[in-house]
Amino acid sequence: MDIDNLMNYSGENEACSEVQSLEDIVGTIIKNNAEDDHKDDMVSLEPVTRKETLMASNTLHNFMIQYKNTTPELLDAIRKVRDELQIDLNFKEKQTTIKS
């Protein structure tokens, strides 16, 4: 076997005979990303009740109390959200007026 045939294998050069332009490469990537985005939009979210949200905020508050880098401001913010959820849960069935 000739050394030139070994170094320059004839079938190897044919594989790269077609080179895509930069526009073709970008177009292919954009098309693939658009297809992926469309698939992600099909996920539907289940509605979350006020009670589940209140339980989650309690869990978050308990976790943040145990976490050593928690600031008092963060705990106060979580407490305020939890209090608003509790008030909303208590009054969700009662009609209120502007004065009350």
C-alpha positions in Angstrom: 0.0 0.0 0.0 1.2 3.5 -0.9 1.9 5.9 1.9 0.0 8.7 0.1 -3.1 6.5 -0.1 -2.8 5.7 3.6 -2.4 9.4 4.6 -5.0 10.7 2.2 -7.8 8.2 2.4 -10.1 8.9 -0.6 -13.5 8.4 1.3 -12.4 10.8 4.0 -12.4 13.9 1.8 -15.9 13.2 0.4 -17.5 13.4 3.9 -16.6 17.1 4.2 -17.3 18.1 0.7 -20.3 20.2 1.6 -19.8 23.0 4.2 -22.8 24.9 5.5 -22.8 28.6 5.6 -23.0 30.5 8.8 -26.6 31.5 8.0 -27.6 27.9 7.5 -26.0 26.9 10.9 -27.8 29.8 12.7 -31.1 29.0 10.9 -30.9 25.3 12.0 -30.2 26.3 15.6 -33.0 28.8 15.7 -35.4 26.2 14.2 -34.4 23.6 16.8 -34.8 26.0 19.6 -38.2 27.1 18.4 -39.3 23.5 18.4 -38.0 23.0 21.9 -39.8 26.1 23.1 -43.1 24.9 21.6 -42.8 21.6 23.5 -42.2 23.4 26.8 -45.4 25.4 26.4 -47.5 22.3 26.6 -47.0 21.8 30.3 -50.0 22.9 32.3 -49.8 24.1 35.9 -52.2 22.8 38.4 -54.0 25.5 40.5 -52.7 25.8 44.0 -55.1 26.4 46.9 -54.7 29.1 49.5 -54.4 26.4 52.2 -51.5 24.6 50.3 -49.8 28.0 49.9 -50.1 28.7 53.6 -48.6 25.3 54.4 -45.7 25.8 52.0 -45.0 29.2 53.5 -45.0 27.7 57.0 -42.5 25.0 55.8 -40.3 27.7 54.2 -40.4 29.8 57.4 -39.4 26.7 59.5 -36.6 25.9 57.1 -35.3 29.5 57.1 -35.2 29.6 60.9 -32.9 26.5 60.9 -30.7 28.0 58.1 -27.7 29.7 59.7 -27.3 32.6 57.2 -30.9 33.8 57.5 -31.4 37.5 58.1 -34.2 38.9 60.3 -35.5 40.9 57.4 -36.1 37.7 55.4 -37.9 36.1 58.3 -40.1 39.2 58.6 -40.9 39.2 54.9 -41.9 35.5 55.0 -44.0 36.2 58.2 -45.8 39.0 56.4 -46.6 36.9 53.4 -47.8 34.1 55.7 -50.0 36.6 57.6 -51.5 37.9 54.4 -52.2 34.4 53.2 -53.9 33.6 56.6 -56.0 36.7 56.5 -57.0 36.0 52.9 -57.9 32.4 53.9 -60.0 33.6 56.8 -62.0 36.1 54.8 -62.2 34.4 51.4 -65.9 33.6 51.8 -67.0 36.8 53.5 -67.9 39.9 51.6 -66.2 43.0 52.7 -66.9 46.7 52.1 -64.4 49.4 51.3 -64.8 50.8 54.9 -64.0 47.5 56.6 
